[in-house]
Amino acid sequence: MGRSVVTLALVAGLAAGCSSAGPPTANAPASTTAEPTRDAVAGSVEIGGGRSMYLECSGTGSPTVVLVSGQRSSAFEWHTTESAATPPAPPVFEEIARTQRVCAYDRPGTVVGDQTSRSDPVRQPTDAAKATADLHALLKASGETGPFVLVGHSIGGLITRLYASTYPDDVSGMVLVDAASEFLQDAETPEQWQIQRGLMRVDASQIPESIAEYPDIETWDIDATFAQLRAAPQLRPMPLVVLSADEQLAPLFPAMIASGAVPPGTPPDFGATVDAAQAKAQARLAQLVPDAVHVTETHSGHNIHLIQPQLLVDAVRQVSAAQATPSAN
């Protein structure tokens, strides 16, 4: 595939709307429950309706971790790293698999390196409810058992939240990785939000070159998605870690405009608007359940799972080891 699809992640940090192997570390493993050895899997799973989705799982130990990628990103991304550590921190998937079961999957229309999704295409745009139903069908058909720790990066955070609200007995905890949310819209004026939508590039009209290359590429009905999250049942108390990017966009914005990374006509000072709105949105995510942990010093841009993979792994192990507060129901 051409670069227009692959480089969509370049502007991901503008709105937390898109996303973009090394030796094991010496960190102690999480306190997970021992269980019989399970085979690694990687391949298509029939989910019903004549459709199949790609799933890969590896490792042993509970709770099983399910990695939910950002917009147009596949399971492939969890096997990569941009760690600047010496030696580089291992990718998230491989490191989690050292101590517990971990699964990742391709949503329809996502990008696998420079190839198309390994899951059957569906009509686009999608929304959080459709993506949640697909994930539930995939996990059920695969025989992977919960309750799960869900990890949602960027727009994947919308899916994990709706999944946890829809299937509360199937989720024991969450990690939100610079997650997108309806709270970003709440933090901006209607005029600012219209500019923000353009930066997020969720609509087909915003990525014509990519649509031409890959007609089935993932796009999002973000208005329907936000409405679904606002109407969803309140999350039950559970362990939650929110990881927020701390790289400011304001200093980078003029160069991004000049390079064409953001749409022409975007106000040159809009980076500061995004920074302020995103800070408010991330803080509200950390208020979704009691005693949530909010990590704001991540030394990272939007792709925390690539730049600081060990930080994410540590958060997963913290959530996995915690005891969820029983539901009041």
Helices and strands as residue ranges (DSSP letters): H 3-6, G 7-14, E 41-48, E 51-58, E 65-68, G 75-79, H 92-97, E 102-105, E 111-112, E 115-116, H 128-142, E 148-153, H 156-166, G 168-170, E 171-177, H 182-186, H 190-200, G 204-206, H 208-213, H 222-231, E 240-243, G 250-252, H 253-259, H 270-285, E 293-295, H 304-307, H 309-321
